[in-house]
């Protein structure tokens, strides 16, 4: 692969120094950027550093949060503002109380509904689309996963069960979401004031007794066609049934008690694991040390042009990397293409990496302060969700 000369010099330095870093157990970022114009590193906590790099060859302004899981097992939280999926807030508002944070998933305008899954403390606020997620399934680093998330769950009335296929995802197909033709979709109050109409489904309105999206029980209030939108008020939930589960919905009558349990899982088919925290992204940059950008369908301008970027990855020896590159500011930082971001992570020693939302959404917060320069003229953009590093275990 051929890269511009201004990139090749940096890659050469990164490639040479990344191997020595592990043996010395020094922070990767300062060593990797040894010949940049300026490098400033600050320790945020034992095992946690923030490095800022200025390199005129881009020009680039790069921020790296590095967490050594051997000294600090990072506590990461997927954070969503407000009480509805459509709400947005700045990354600093979402992560200002944390050690550090970055913006996370792409979101659907005009609101802030995440394109991919958002799971917080095991609870899916919205189920997955067709794009990958960064997920935490257990202790670091084995519990860090990048992959396609799936819903695993069912609803039952006594012995009468039906599979749950989705959570709080509109029945409208998008470029990143194919509507399931079979199964139940659970809608909770996170969907907003109403559940969209779906002429192909039947609707079961529930009064929630206990629980939420990950599991609970409720009493059937009404069961009918879903040709019109369903109002969902406080303490209510709706099950939309498609395909074969329509018959399950037809058997529901007022007063039935419905029990449900739902998990989001990620991983290979033979080793899927329940997700504790998850945010979506696109595309995957690295998988098991290999660059995989070419294996995915990515728009040319999004991929090859330089933009502000946010991404997350990790090294085989358990170093988590949160990376932000400023862009669209010619005198300050041009941004990076996805190929450049891939090689940046690879040269930092990463084996796995996922691109997150970028452009005007790109933001890194350290100790409550935005440390990069967001590209929007108005300043920091309100986003759909964020990933917060709250501390260490």
Secondary structure, DSSP 8 states (H G I E B T S, - for coil): ----HHHHHHHHHHHHHHHHHHHHT--HHHHHTTTSSEEEEEEEETTEEEEEEEETTTTEEEEEEEEETTT--EEEEEEE-SSSTT--EEHHHHHTTSSEEEE---EETTTTEESS-EEETTEEEE---SSEEEEE-SSTTTTEEEEE-EEEEEEEETTEEEEEEEES--SS-BTTB---SSEEEEE-GGG-SEE---TTSEEEEEEEEEEETTEEEEEEEEEEE-SS-EE--TTEEEEEEETTHHHHHHT--TT-EEEEEEEEEES-TTS-EE-SEEEE-S-EEEETTEE-GGGS---HHHHHS-B-EEEEEEETTSEEEEEEE--SBTTTB--B-HHHHHHHHHHTTEEEEEE---GGG--EEETTEE-S--SSTTSS-EESEEEEEEEE-
